[in-house]
Amino acid sequence: MTGPYRIAPARDPVAPADGGAIALTVDGETVTGRAGQTIAGVLLAAGRVSWRTSPRSGRPRGVFCGIGVCFDCLVVVNGLRDVRACQRRATDGDVITRQDDADEPGGHAAAPHDGGGPGSSAAGPASGEQFGAGGAR
Ligand code: FES
């Protein structure tokens, strides 16, 4: 055994095999990676830490959670929108484009509003009508 590994990397049955170099087109630019990497992994390794902006504030977005929960890493892959870059394995020849007009996480449209919350003028139930006629469900 070598180094701090309990299983030597060469004998690790679940160690990812290196499938070789791949090339993606990212916003018209060629970016190289290794087979087996996620799209986010390829982008981060290429030094790109953000690849879209939030629809309301225009702030940069890239990987936040890295586990498929936050949807901050959305990209368009081969014309398919709403792909989480942290969950999609990169494939040689993939064409990646920005998705700056992505909806907010949870499916809310990227329309401007006043922030919601108590006292807000944002659309919502009138005071005392939180659960409609049938009461709480
Ligand atoms: S970084 Fe959170 S879903 Fe991809």
Backbone and ligand atoms as CSV (ligand in chain L), in Angstrom:
chain,resi,resn,atom,element,x,y,z
A,1,MET,N,N,0.845,-1.189,0.000
A,1,MET,CA,C,0.000,0.000,0.000
A,1,MET,C,C,0.881,1.239,0.000
A,2,THR,N,N,0.430,2.242,-0.695
A,2,THR,CA,C,1.206,3.476,-0.779
A,2,THR,C,C,0.402,4.658,-0.266
A,3,GLY,N,N,1.089,5.582,0.281
A,3,GLY,CA,C,0.463,6.839,0.701
A,3,GLY,C,C,-0.673,6.636,1.678
A,4,PRO,N,N,-1.593,7.616,1.743
A,4,PRO,CA,C,-2.687,7.569,2.710
A,4,PRO,C,C,-3.858,6.703,2.268
A,5,TYR,N,N,-3.771,6.066,1.120
A,5,TYR,CA,C,-4.905,5.287,0.624
A,5,TYR,C,C,-5.031,3.953,1.358
A,6,ARG,N,N,-6.259,3.543,1.653
A,6,ARG,CA,C,-6.494,2.210,2.209
A,6,ARG,C,C,-6.445,1.178,1.094
A,7,ILE,N,N,-6.872,1.570,-0.088
A,7,ILE,CA,C,-6.799,0.706,-1.262
A,7,ILE,C,C,-5.920,1.434,-2.271
A,8,ALA,N,N,-4.959,0.751,-2.776
A,8,ALA,CA,C,-4.102,1.354,-3.798
A,8,ALA,C,C,-4.970,1.738,-4.985
A,9,PRO,N,N,-4.833,2.956,-5.491
A,9,PRO,CA,C,-5.687,3.409,-6.596
A,9,PRO,C,C,-5.738,2.429,-7.766
A,10,ALA,N,N,-4.659,1.767,-8.058
A,10,ALA,CA,C,-4.638,0.833,-9.185
A,10,ALA,C,C,-5.515,-0.391,-8.925
A,11,ARG,N,N,-5.781,-0.694,-7.666
A,11,ARG,CA,C,-6.594,-1.878,-7.335
A,11,ARG,C,C,-7.998,-1.511,-6.877
A,12,ASP,N,N,-8.350,-0.232,-6.895
A,12,ASP,CA,C,-9.657,0.223,-6.439
A,12,ASP,C,C,-10.714,-0.154,-7.482
A,13,PRO,N,N,-11.659,-1.041,-7.129
A,13,PRO,CA,C,-12.636,-1.499,-8.134
A,13,PRO,C,C,-13.632,-0.431,-8.558
A,14,VAL,N,N,-13.803,0.626,-7.787
A,14,VAL,CA,C,-14.752,1.671,-8.179
A,14,VAL,C,C,-14.067,2.956,-8.619
A,15,ALA,N,N,-12.769,2.930,-8.707
A,15,ALA,CA,C,-12.047,4.110,-9.177
A,15,ALA,C,C,-12.426,4.382,-10.627
A,16,PRO,N,N,-12.732,5.633,-10.942
A,16,PRO,CA,C,-13.104,5.929,-12.328
A,16,PRO,C,C,-11.915,5.721,-13.265
A,17,ALA,N,N,-12.185,5.064,-14.360
A,17,ALA,CA,C,-11.144,4.879,-15.362
A,17,ALA,C,C,-11.024,6.156,-16.179
A,18,ASP,N,N,-9.832,6.464,-16.587
A,18,ASP,CA,C,-9.638,7.638,-17.426
A,18,ASP,C,C,-9.996,7.274,-18.850
A,19,GLY,N,N,-11.090,7.833,-19.323
A,19,GLY,CA,C,-11.561,7.541,-20.670
A,19,GLY,C,C,-10.916,8.395,-21.739
A,20,GLY,N,N,-9.975,9.224,-21.344
A,20,GLY,CA,C,-9.279,10.040,-22.327
A,20,GLY,C,C,-9.802,11.455,-22.393
A,21,ALA,N,N,-9.221,12.211,-23.272
A,21,ALA,CA,C,-9.561,13.626,-23.414
A,21,ALA,C,C,-10.875,13.794,-24.164
A,22,ILE,N,N,-11.625,14.796,-23.772
A,22,ILE,CA,C,-12.841,15.179,-24.477
A,22,ILE,C,C,-12.775,16.675,-24.739
A,23,ALA,N,N,-13.545,17.108,-25.705
A,23,ALA,CA,C,-13.594,18.542,-26.023
A,23,ALA,C,C,-15.048,18.988,-26.114
A,24,LEU,N,N,-15.367,20.051,-25.413
A,24,LEU,CA,C,-16.696,20.641,-25.439
A,24,LEU,C,C,-16.597,22.011,-26.090
A,25,THR,N,N,-17.711,22.474,-26.597
A,25,THR,CA,C,-17.779,23.851,-27.061
A,25,THR,C,C,-18.613,24.616,-26.050
A,26,VAL,N,N,-18.020,25.605,-25.427
A,26,VAL,CA,C,-18.685,26.386,-24.390
A,26,VAL,C,C,-18.789,27.824,-24.872
A,27,ASP,N,N,-20.010,28.239,-25.165
A,27,ASP,CA,C,-20.251,29.577,-25.698
A,27,ASP,C,C,-19.318,29.874,-26.868
A,28,GLY,N,N,-19.160,28.879,-27.731
A,28,GLY,CA,C,-18.374,29.036,-28.941
A,28,GLY,C,C,-16.895,28.796,-28.788
A,29,GLU,N,N,-16.439,28.518,-27.580
A,29,GLU,CA,C,-15.018,28.322,-27.315
A,29,GLU,C,C,-14.770,26.851,-26.979
A,30,THR,N,N,-13.690,26.276,-27.454
A,30,THR,CA,C,-13.371,24.885,-27.154
A,30,THR,C,C,-12.740,24.782,-25.762
A,31,VAL,N,N,-13.306,23.876,-24.956
A,31,VAL,CA,C,-12.795,23.623,-23.612
A,31,VAL,C,C,-12.550,22.124,-23.516
A,32,THR,N,N,-11.385,21.731,-23.033
A,32,THR,CA,C,-11.069,20.311,-22.941
A,32,THR,C,C,-11.221,19.815,-21.522
A,33,GLY,N,N,-11.529,18.535,-21.420
A,33,GLY,CA,C,-11.654,17.886,-20.119
A,33,GLY,C,C,-11.316,16.429,-20.250
A,34,ARG,N,N,-11.680,15.653,-19.232
A,34,ARG,CA,C,-11.431,14.215,-19.239
A,34,ARG,C,C,-12.769,13.492,-19.201
A,35,ALA,N,N,-12.892,12.425,-19.925
A,35,ALA,CA,C,-14.115,11.632,-19.896
A,35,ALA,C,C,-14.403,11.222,-18.463
A,36,GLY,N,N,-15.643,11.343,-18.069
A,36,GLY,CA,C,-16.035,11.010,-16.701
A,36,GLY,C,C,-16.294,12.238,-15.853
A,37,GLN,N,N,-15.777,13.377,-16.264
A,37,GLN,CA,C,-16.032,14.609,-15.514
A,37,GLN,C,C,-17.445,15.094,-15.783
A,38,THR,N,N,-18.007,15.780,-14.804
A,38,THR,CA,C,-19.264,16.472,-15.053
A,38,THR,C,C,-18.962,17.719,-15.880
A,39,ILE,N,N,-20.024,18.295,-16.436
A,39,ILE,CA,C,-19.830,19.547,-17.171
A,39,ILE,C,C,-19.277,20.608,-16.226
A,40,ALA,N,N,-19.808,20.665,-15.015
A,40,ALA,CA,C,-19.291,21.631,-14.043
A,40,ALA,C,C,-17.816,21.372,-13.750
A,41,GLY,N,N,-17.455,20.115,-13.659
A,41,GLY,CA,C,-16.047,19.778,-13.405
A,41,GLY,C,C,-15.145,20.268,-14.527
A,42,VAL,N,N,-15.595,20.099,-15.757
A,42,VAL,CA,C,-14.809,20.571,-16.902
A,42,VAL,C,C,-14.686,22.091,-16.858
A,43,LEU,N,N,-15.813,22.758,-16.579
A,43,LEU,CA,C,-15.800,24.223,-16.564
A,43,LEU,C,C,-14.914,24.751,-15.438
A,44,LEU,N,N,-15.033,24.166,-14.259
A,44,LEU,CA,C,-14.206,24.618,-13.133
A,44,LEU,C,C,-12.726,24.369,-13.399
A,45,ALA,N,N,-12.413,23.193,-13.957
A,45,ALA,CA,C,-11.009,22.882,-14.259
A,45,ALA,C,C,-10.434,23.838,-15.300
A,46,ALA,N,N,-11.334,24.380,-16.136
A,46,ALA,CA,C,-10.889,25.340,-17.156
A,46,ALA,C,C,-10.816,26.756,-16.596
A,47,GLY,N,N,-11.113,26.912,-15.307
A,47,GLY,CA,C,-11.004,28.227,-14.683
A,47,GLY,C,C,-12.270,29.051,-14.738
A,48,ARG,N,N,-13.359,28.439,-15.172
A,48,ARG,CA,C,-14.640,29.178,-15.237
A,48,ARG,C,C,-15.409,28.906,-13.951
A,49,VAL,N,N,-15.616,29.907,-13.154
A,49,VAL,CA,C,-16.322,29.721,-11.886
A,49,VAL,C,C,-17.778,30.170,-11.963
A,50,SER,N,N,-18.139,30.888,-12.993
A,50,SER,CA,C,-19.544,31.227,-13.194
A,50,SER,C,C,-19.840,31.147,-14.679
A,51,TRP,N,N,-21.083,30.756,-14.994
A,51,TRP,CA,C,-21.443,30.628,-16.403
A,51,TRP,C,C,-22.866,31.069,-16.681
A,52,ARG,N,N,-23.458,31.744,-15.764
A,52,ARG,CA,C,-24.728,32.405,-16.029
A,52,ARG,C,C,-24.891,33.487,-14.983
A,53,THR,N,N,-25.929,34.295,-15.144
A,53,THR,CA,C,-26.231,35.310,-14.146
A,53,THR,C,C,-27.658,35.103,-13.667
A,54,SER,N,N,-27.920,35.514,-12.449
A,54,SER,CA,C,-29.270,35.371,-11.912
A,54,SER,C,C,-30.187,36.344,-12.640
A,55,PRO,N,N,-31.439,35.930,-12.889
A,55,PRO,CA,C,-32.333,36.768,-13.690
A,55,PRO,C,C,-32.713,38.080,-13.016
A,56,ARG,N,N,-32.803,38.110,-11.726
A,56,ARG,CA,C,-33.244,39.344,-11.054
A,56,ARG,C,C,-32.097,40.295,-10.793
A,57,SER,N,N,-31.043,39.790,-10.180
A,57,SER,CA,C,-29.974,40.707,-9.770
A,57,SER,C,C,-28.813,40.758,-10.758
A,58,GLY,N,N,-28.754,39.779,-11.673
A,58,GLY,CA,C,-27.649,39.767,-12.623
A,58,GLY,C,C,-26.328,39.331,-12.011
A,59,ARG,N,N,-26.402,38.691,-10.849
A,59,ARG,CA,C,-25.170,38.247,-10.175
A,59,ARG,C,C,-24.683,36.931,-10.776
A,60,PRO,N,N,-23.374,36.707,-10.749
A,60,PRO,CA,C,-22.823,35.494,-11.368
A,60,PRO,C,C,-23.251,34.223,-10.630
A,61,ARG,N,N,-23.490,33.181,-11.406
A,61,ARG,CA,C,-23.886,31.887,-10.858
A,61,ARG,C,C,-23.048,30.782,-11.489
A,62,GLY,N,N,-22.737,29.775,-10.705
A,62,GLY,CA,C,-22.005,28.592,-11.170
A,62,GLY,C,C,-22.361,27.462,-10.239
A,63,VAL,N,N,-21.374,26.752,-9.753
A,63,VAL,CA,C,-21.636,25.684,-8.785
A,63,VAL,C,C,-21.825,26.293,-7.403
A,64,PHE,N,N,-22.908,25.923,-6.753
A,64,PHE,CA,C,-23.124,26.333,-5.366
A,64,PHE,C,C,-23.138,25.089,-4.481
A,65,CYS,N,N,-24.102,24.202,-4.707
A,65,CYS,CA,C,-24.193,23.007,-3.856
A,65,CYS,C,C,-23.355,21.860,-4.406
A,66,GLY,N,N,-23.306,21.723,-5.707
A,66,GLY,CA,C,-22.543,20.645,-6.321
A,66,GLY,C,C,-23.197,19.274,-6.217
A,67,ILE,N,N,-24.414,19.209,-5.694
A,67,ILE,CA,C,-25.090,17.919,-5.531
A,67,ILE,C,C,-26.479,17.899,-6.167
A,68,GLY,N,N,-26.779,18.850,-7.030
A,68,GLY,CA,C,-28.039,18.806,-7.765
A,68,GLY,C,C,-29.234,19.405,-7.059
A,69,VAL,N,N,-29.028,20.165,-6.006
A,69,VAL,CA,C,-30.148,20.680,-5.229
A,69,VAL,C,C,-30.485,22.134,-5.561
A,70,CYS,N,N,-29.515,22.979,-5.780
A,70,CYS,CA,C,-29.763,24.423,-5.833
A,70,CYS,C,C,-30.129,24.957,-7.220
A,71,PHE,N,N,-29.806,24.268,-8.272
A,71,PHE,CA,C,-30.078,24.687,-9.651
A,71,PHE,C,C,-29.344,25.974,-10.035
A,72,ASP,N,N,-28.302,26.332,-9.340
A,72,ASP,CA,C,-27.522,27.510,-9.712
A,72,ASP,C,C,-26.660,27.264,-10.947
A,73,CYS,N,N,-26.417,26.023,-11.263
A,73,CYS,CA,C,-25.440,25.690,-12.305
A,73,CYS,C,C,-26.074,25.416,-13.663
A,74,LEU,N,N,-27.310,25.851,-13.892
A,74,LEU,CA,C,-28.023,25.516,-15.122
A,74,LEU,C,C,-27.290,25.982,-16.373
A,75,VAL,N,N,-27.314,25.106,-17.370
A,75,VAL,CA,C,-26.750,25.418,-18.682
A,75,VAL,C,C,-27.660,24.802,-19.743
A,76,VAL,N,N,-27.420,25.190,-20.977
A,76,VAL,CA,C,-28.075,24.564,-22.122
A,76,VAL,C,C,-27.063,23.600,-22.734
A,77,VAL,N,N,-27.448,22.322,-22.847
A,77,VAL,CA,C,-26.543,21.308,-23.385
A,77,VAL,C,C,-27.147,20.742,-24.666
A,78,ASN,N,N,-26.482,20.954,-25.771
A,78,ASN,CA,C,-26.952,20.456,-27.075
A,78,ASN,C,C,-28.396,20.877,-27.330
A,79,GLY,N,N,-28.729,22.103,-26.932
A,79,GLY,CA,C,-30.059,22.651,-27.151
A,79,GLY,C,C,-31.062,22.327,-26.063
A,80,LEU,N,N,-30.711,21.494,-25.104
A,80,LEU,CA,C,-31.610,21.125,-24.017
A,80,LEU,C,C,-31.394,22.064,-22.837
A,81,ARG,N,N,-32.457,22.786,-22.466
A,81,ARG,CA,C,-32.361,23.760,-21.378
A,81,ARG,C,C,-32.426,23.091,-20.007
A,82,ASP,N,N,-32.110,23.866,-18.994
A,82,ASP,CA,C,-32.276,23.477,-17.591
A,82,ASP,C,C,-31.474,22.239,-17.191
A,83,VAL,N,N,-30.303,22.082,-17.755
A,83,VAL,CA,C,-29.432,20.968,-17.377
A,83,VAL,C,C,-28.538,21.428,-16.232
A,84,ARG,N,N,-28.534,20.662,-15.147
A,84,ARG,CA,C,-27.648,20.986,-14.026
A,84,ARG,C,C,-26.240,20.505,-14.368
A,85,ALA,N,N,-25.333,21.441,-14.509
A,85,ALA,CA,C,-23.968,21.115,-14.923
A,85,ALA,C,C,-23.263,20.219,-13.921
A,86,CYS,N,N,-23.665,20.286,-12.653
A,86,CYS,CA,C,-23.002,19.471,-11.635
A,86,CYS,C,C,-23.467,18.023,-11.669
A,87,GLN,N,N,-24.557,17.744,-12.391
A,87,GLN,CA,C,-25.113,16.392,-12.427
A,87,GLN,C,C,-24.938,15.702,-13.768
A,88,ARG,N,N,-24.603,16.450,-14.787
A,88,ARG,CA,C,-24.522,15.893,-16.143
A,88,ARG,C,C,-23.077,15.577,-16.492
A,89,ARG,N,N,-22.844,14.323,-16.872
A,89,ARG,CA,C,-21.504,13.922,-17.295
A,89,ARG,C,C,-21.219,14.537,-18.665
A,90,ALA,N,N,-20.072,15.116,-18.801
A,90,ALA,CA,C,-19.686,15.733,-20.075
A,90,ALA,C,C,-19.381,14.648,-21.100
A,91,THR,N,N,-19.774,14.909,-22.332
A,91,THR,CA,C,-19.530,13.976,-23.431
A,91,THR,C,C,-18.785,14.715,-24.529
A,92,ASP,N,N,-17.862,14.025,-25.136
A,92,ASP,CA,C,-17.079,14.637,-26.209
A,92,ASP,C,C,-18.007,15.227,-27.262
A,93,GLY,N,N,-17.799,16.475,-27.609
A,93,GLY,CA,C,-18.603,17.141,-28.630
A,93,GLY,C,C,-19.806,17.896,-28.105
A,94,ASP,N,N,-20.069,17.822,-26.795
A,94,ASP,CA,C,-21.189,18.580,-26.235
A,94,ASP,C,C,-21.043,20.063,-26.557
A,95,VAL,N,N,-22.187,20.685,-26.833
A,95,VAL,CA,C,-22.211,22.128,-27.069
A,95,VAL,C,C,-22.962,22.768,-25.909
A,96,ILE,N,N,-22.252,23.569,-25.134
A,96,ILE,CA,C,-22.787,24.178,-23.927
A,96,ILE,C,C,-22.973,25.667,-24.169
A,97,THR,N,N,-24.150,26.175,-23.817
A,97,THR,CA,C,-24.376,27.618,-23.913
A,97,THR,C,C,-24.971,28.122,-22.606
A,98,ARG,N,N,-24.833,29.406,-22.416
A,98,ARG,CA,C,-25.328,30.059,-21.206
A,98,ARG,C,C,-26.847,30.001,-21.148
A,99,GLN,N,N,-27.376,30.059,-19.938
A,99,GLN,CA,C,-28.825,30.127,-19.748
A,99,GLN,C,C,-29.116,31.228,-18.734
A,100,ASP,N,N,-28.941,32.445,-19.165
A,100,ASP,CA,C,-29.122,33.572,-18.245
A,100,ASP,C,C,-30.574,33.851,-17.908
A,101,ASP,N,N,-31.500,33.328,-18.718
A,101,ASP,CA,C,-32.906,33.609,-18.454
A,101,ASP,C,C,-33.589,32.481,-17.687
A,102,ALA,N,N,-32.815,31.669,-16.981
A,102,ALA,CA,C,-33.399,30.561,-16.224
A,102,ALA,C,C,-34.354,31.077,-15.167
A,103,ASP,N,N,-35.425,30.299,-14.949
A,103,ASP,CA,C,-36.337,30.619,-13.863
A,103,ASP,C,C,-35.604,30.463,-12.544
A,104,GLU,N,N,-36.163,31.083,-11.537
A,104,GLU,CA,C,-35.611,30.909,-10.208
A,104,GLU,C,C,-35.854,29.484,-9.741
A,105,PRO,N,N,-35.025,28.947,-8.853
A,105,PRO,CA,C,-35.259,27.607,-8.317
A,105,PRO,C,C,-36.674,27.502,-7.752
A,106,GLY,N,N,-37.297,26.397,-7.973
A,106,GLY,CA,C,-38.658,26.195,-7.496
A,106,GLY,C,C,-39.685,26.544,-8.555
A,107,GLY,N,N,-39.227,26.934,-9.744
A,107,GLY,CA,C,-40.137,27.164,-10.849
A,107,GLY,C,C,-40.755,28.537,-10.883
A,108,HIS,N,N,-40.306,29.467,-10.063
A,108,HIS,CA,C,-40.867,30.803,-10.082
A,108,HIS,C,C,-40.296,31.568,-11.259
A,109,ALA,N,N,-41.157,32.249,-11.956
A,109,ALA,CA,C,-40.716,33.020,-13.105
A,109,ALA,C,C,-39.755,34.108,-12.668
A,110,ALA,N,N,-38.903,34.479,-13.574
A,110,ALA,CA,C,-37.894,35.483,-13.275
A,110,ALA,C,C,-38.448,36.887,-13.434
A,111,ALA,N,N,-39.643,37.109,-12.941
A,111,ALA,CA,C,-40.245,38.431,-13.027
A,111,ALA,C,C,-39.855,39.262,-11.813
A,112,PRO,N,N,-39.656,40.546,-12.036
A,112,PRO,CA,C,-39.296,41.386,-10.900
A,112,PRO,C,C,-40.458,41.478,-9.915
A,113,HIS,N,N,-40.167,41.560,-8.647
A,113,HIS,CA,C,-41.199,41.745,-7.632
A,113,HIS,C,C,-40.582,42.517,-6.482
A,114,ASP,N,N,-41.385,42.781,-5.500
A,114,ASP,CA,C,-40.896,43.619,-4.412
A,114,ASP,C,C,-40.342,42.822,-3.239
A,115,GLY,N,N,-40.116,41.560,-3.424
A,115,GLY,CA,C,-39.484,40.765,-2.391
A,115,GLY,C,C,-40.447,39.917,-1.598
A,116,GLY,N,N,-41.731,40.143,-1.710
A,116,GLY,CA,C,-42.711,39.330,-0.983
A,116,GLY,C,C,-42.602,39.526,0.515
A,117,GLY,N,N,-43.154,38.605,1.244
A,117,GLY,CA,C,-43.084,38.656,2.692
A,117,GLY,C,C,-44.203,39.480,3.288
A,118,PRO,N,N,-44.262,39.539,4.622
A,118,PRO,CA,C,-45.327,40.276,5.292
A,118,PRO,C,C,-45.350,41.738,4.857
A,119,GLY,N,N,-46.533,42.229,4.586
A,119,GLY,CA,C,-46.666,43.623,4.185
A,119,GLY,C,C,-46.316,43.877,2.743
A,120,SER,N,N,-45.990,42.827,2.031
A,120,SER,CA,C,-45.595,42.977,0.646
A,120,SER,C,C,-46.786,43.294,-0.245
A,121,SER,N,N,-46.536,43.984,-1.320
A,121,SER,CA,C,-47.595,44.212,-2.291
A,121,SER,C,C,-47.559,43.163,-3.382
A,122,ALA,N,N,-46.661,42.170,-3.257
A,122,ALA,CA,C,-46.589,41.110,-4.255
A,122,ALA,C,C,-47.890,40.322,-4.258
A,123,ALA,N,N,-48.212,39.750,-5.428
A,123,ALA,CA,C,-49.452,38.983,-5.537
A,123,ALA,C,C,-49.477,37.868,-4.506
A,124,GLY,N,N,-50.624,37.662,-3.906
A,124,GLY,CA,C,-50.763,36.607,-2.896
A,124,GLY,C,C,-52.102,36.761,-2.234
A,125,PRO,N,N,-52.421,35.853,-1.329
A,125,PRO,CA,C,-53.728,35.916,-0.697
A,125,PRO,C,C,-53.873,37.167,0.160
A,126,ALA,N,N,-55.110,37.699,0.170
A,126,ALA,CA,C,-55.380,38.848,1.018
A,126,ALA,C,C,-55.270,38.425,2.480
A,127,SER,N,N,-55.066,39.392,3.326
A,127,SER,CA,C,-54.913,39.103,4.747
A,127,SER,C,C,-56.052,38.222,5.247
A,128,GLY,N,N,-55.748,37.177,5.980
A,128,GLY,CA,C,-56.747,36.281,6.544
A,128,GLY,C,C,-57.204,35.198,5.581
A,129,GLU,N,N,-56.696,35.192,4.355
A,129,GLU,CA,C,-57.125,34.191,3.378
A,129,GLU,C,C,-55.980,33.241,3.023
A,130,GLN,N,N,-55.129,32.974,3.961
A,130,GLN,CA,C,-53.940,32.198,3.645
A,130,GLN,C,C,-54.240,30.817,3.072
A,131,PHE,N,N,-55.291,30.156,3.511
A,131,PHE,CA,C,-55.525,28.785,3.092
A,131,PHE,C,C,-56.798,28.612,2.283
A,132,GLY,N,N,-57.428,29.688,1.847
A,132,GLY,CA,C,-58.632,29.585,1.036
A,132,GLY,C,C,-59.833,29.124,1.849
A,133,ALA,N,N,-60.917,28.825,1.152
A,133,ALA,CA,C,-62.178,28.500,1.805
A,133,ALA,C,C,-62.121,27.196,2.589
A,134,GLY,N,N,-61.331,26.268,2.191
A,134,GLY,CA,C,-61.306,24.960,2.843
A,134,GLY,C,C,-60.434,24.910,4.078
A,135,GLY,N,N,-59.812,25.983,4.453
A,135,GLY,CA,C,-58.931,25.967,5.612
A,135,GLY,C,C,-57.590,25.347,5.267
A,136,ALA,N,N,-56.799,25.100,6.288
A,136,ALA,CA,C,-55.460,24.547,6.100
A,136,ALA,C,C,-55.536,23.142,5.523
A,137,ARG,N,N,-54.632,22.854,4.615
A,137,ARG,CA,C,-54.568,21.502,4.037
A,137,ARG,C,C,-53.288,20.843,4.413
L,1,FES,S1,S,-24.552,23.333,-8.152
L,1,FES,FE1,FE,-26.426,23.105,-7.118
L,1,FES,S2,S,-27.609,21.993,-8.582
L,1,FES,FE2,FE,-25.688,22.139,-9.520
